[in-house]
């Protein structure tokens, strides 16, 4: 799985970032309810699915061909929303990955799992994915990484030990 993930990022740009959720319609008004425990990165013809798991302790990373709407509320319409303009400094350009950093990476046949993920782009922007929030994954830059490091040191390090980083440059 790690080789496939690295190959996908090496050969493609991240084109868009999506949240999935449900559209709840009442009285001719719709409300989008995001499933913030999942973020999708559009990369070539595939998606990188980031899922908050284990009560916010880990991010599970998998590759997929479409959005997975399992767990969406009944009596709602499964929906997605593009949030690239909220995540990237310039959402109109394609984002080539320069480096990825996994924190406490474990690999399985069908997914990767880590305590946090950092993606650095050739334009200098950094995205840091933090699963330690009760309401879902948080995306930020280096300030988010500093916040996560403090939280990890306080909450998880006594249980899991120090952070081990695995990085790959492209």
C-alpha positions as CSV (number, residue, x, y, z in Angstrom):
1,X,0.0,0.0,0.0
2,X,2.8,2.4,0.8
3,X,4.4,2.0,-2.6
4,X,1.1,2.6,-4.4
5,X,0.4,5.7,-2.3
6,X,3.9,7.1,-3.0
7,X,3.6,6.3,-6.7
8,X,0.2,8.0,-7.0
9,X,1.6,11.2,-5.3
10,X,4.8,11.1,-7.3
11,X,3.1,10.9,-10.7
12,X,0.1,13.2,-10.1
13,X,-0.9,16.5,-8.5
14,X,-3.5,17.0,-5.8
15,X,-6.2,18.6,-7.8
16,X,-9.0,19.1,-5.2
17,X,-9.9,18.5,-1.6
18,X,-13.4,17.2,-0.8
19,X,-15.6,16.7,2.3
20,X,-18.5,14.3,2.0
21,X,-21.7,14.4,4.0
22,X,-25.4,14.6,3.8
23,X,-27.8,17.1,2.4
24,X,-30.8,17.4,4.8
25,X,-33.8,19.1,3.2
26,X,-36.6,20.5,5.3
27,X,-39.1,23.1,4.3
28,X,-37.5,23.6,0.9
29,X,-34.2,24.5,2.5
30,X,-31.1,22.3,2.4
31,X,-28.4,22.0,5.0
32,X,-25.1,20.3,4.2
33,X,-23.9,18.2,7.2
34,X,-20.3,17.2,6.7
35,X,-18.8,13.9,7.8
36,X,-15.7,15.7,9.0
37,X,-14.0,12.4,10.0
38,X,-13.2,11.9,6.3
39,X,-11.3,14.1,3.8
40,X,-10.7,13.1,0.1
41,X,-7.8,14.3,-2.0
42,X,-8.4,14.1,-5.7
43,X,-5.2,12.8,-7.3
44,X,-5.2,11.8,-10.9
45,X,-8.1,9.4,-11.5
46,X,-8.1,8.3,-7.9
47,X,-8.8,9.6,-4.5
48,X,-6.7,9.5,-1.3
49,X,-9.2,8.9,1.5
50,X,-8.1,10.2,4.9
51,X,-10.3,8.8,7.8
52,X,-10.1,9.7,11.5
53,X,-10.2,6.3,13.4
54,X,-9.7,5.0,16.9
55,X,-11.5,7.9,18.6
56,X,-9.3,10.5,16.9
57,X,-5.9,8.8,17.6
58,X,-5.1,7.8,14.0
59,X,-5.6,8.7,10.4
60,X,-6.3,5.8,8.1
61,X,-5.1,6.4,4.5
62,X,-6.5,4.4,1.6
63,X,-6.9,4.8,-2.1
64,X,-10.3,4.6,-3.8
65,X,-12.1,5.4,-7.1
66,X,-15.1,7.2,-5.6
67,X,-16.5,8.6,-2.4
68,X,-17.7,6.2,0.3
69,X,-21.0,7.4,1.6
70,X,-21.4,4.6,4.2
71,X,-22.5,6.0,7.5
72,X,-24.4,8.9,6.0
73,X,-27.6,9.7,7.9
74,X,-30.9,8.1,6.8
75,X,-33.5,10.3,5.1
76,X,-30.8,12.6,3.7
77,X,-29.1,12.9,0.3
78,X,-25.4,11.8,0.2
79,X,-23.4,14.8,-1.0
80,X,-19.9,16.1,-1.4
81,X,-18.4,19.6,-1.4
82,X,-15.2,20.9,-2.8
83,X,-13.2,22.7,-0.1
84,X,-9.9,23.4,-2.0
85,X,-10.5,27.1,-1.8
86,X,-10.5,26.8,2.0
87,X,-7.4,24.7,2.2
88,X,-5.0,25.8,-0.5
89,X,-3.5,29.3,-0.7
90,X,-4.2,29.2,-4.5
91,X,-6.9,26.7,-5.3
92,X,-6.7,27.3,-9.1
93,X,-3.2,25.7,-9.5
94,X,-2.4,22.1,-9.4
95,X,-0.5,21.1,-6.3
96,X,2.6,18.9,-6.9
97,X,3.7,17.0,-3.8
98,X,7.4,17.6,-2.8
99,X,7.5,15.6,0.4
100,X,5.2,13.6,2.7
101,X,5.8,13.0,6.4
102,X,4.0,10.2,8.4
103,X,4.0,10.3,12.1
104,X,4.1,6.8,13.7
105,X,3.3,5.0,10.4
106,X,2.0,1.5,10.3
107,X,1.3,-0.3,7.0
108,X,-1.4,-2.9,6.1
109,X,-2.2,-4.5,2.8
110,X,-5.1,-2.2,2.1
111,X,-4.4,1.0,4.1
112,X,-1.8,3.0,5.9
113,X,-2.3,4.3,9.4
114,X,-0.5,7.2,11.2
115,X,-1.0,9.6,14.1
116,X,-0.7,12.6,11.8
117,X,0.2,13.4,8.2
118,X,2.1,16.3,6.6
119,X,2.2,17.1,2.9
120,X,4.6,19.6,1.6
121,X,4.1,21.1,-1.9
122,X,6.5,22.4,-4.4
123,X,5.0,25.9,-4.1
124,X,6.0,25.9,-0.4
125,X,2.6,25.3,1.1
126,X,2.3,22.7,3.9
127,X,-0.9,20.8,4.9
128,X,-0.9,19.1,8.2
129,X,-3.7,16.6,8.9
130,X,-4.5,16.3,12.7
131,X,-6.9,13.6,13.9
132,X,-6.9,14.6,17.6
133,X,-10.2,16.5,17.5
134,X,-13.5,15.1,18.6
135,X,-15.4,16.7,15.7
136,X,-13.2,15.3,12.9
137,X,-9.9,15.8,11.1
138,X,-8.4,19.3,11.2
139,X,-6.3,20.6,8.4
140,X,-3.8,23.4,8.9
141,X,-0.2,24.4,8.3
142,X,2.9,24.4,10.5
143,X,0.9,26.0,13.4
144,X,-1.4,23.0,13.3
145,X,1.6,20.7,13.5
146,X,2.9,22.6,16.6
147,X,-0.5,22.3,18.2
148,X,-0.7,18.6,17.4
149,X,2.9,18.0,18.8
150,X,1.9,19.6,22.1
151,X,-1.3,17.6,22.3
152,X,0.5,14.4,21.3
153,X,3.1,14.9,24.0
154,X,0.5,15.6,26.6
155,X,-2.1,12.9,25.7
156,X,-0.5,10.1,23.6
157,X,3.2,10.1,24.3
158,X,2.8,8.7,27.8
159,X,0.8,5.8,26.3
160,X,2.4,5.3,22.9
161,X,6.0,6.6,23.3
162,X,7.8,9.3,21.3
163,X,6.9,10.1,17.7
164,X,8.6,8.3,14.9
165,X,8.7,10.1,11.5
166,X,8.8,8.5,8.1
167,X,9.3,10.8,5.2
168,X,9.5,10.5,1.5
169,X,10.7,13.2,-0.9
170,X,9.7,13.3,-4.6
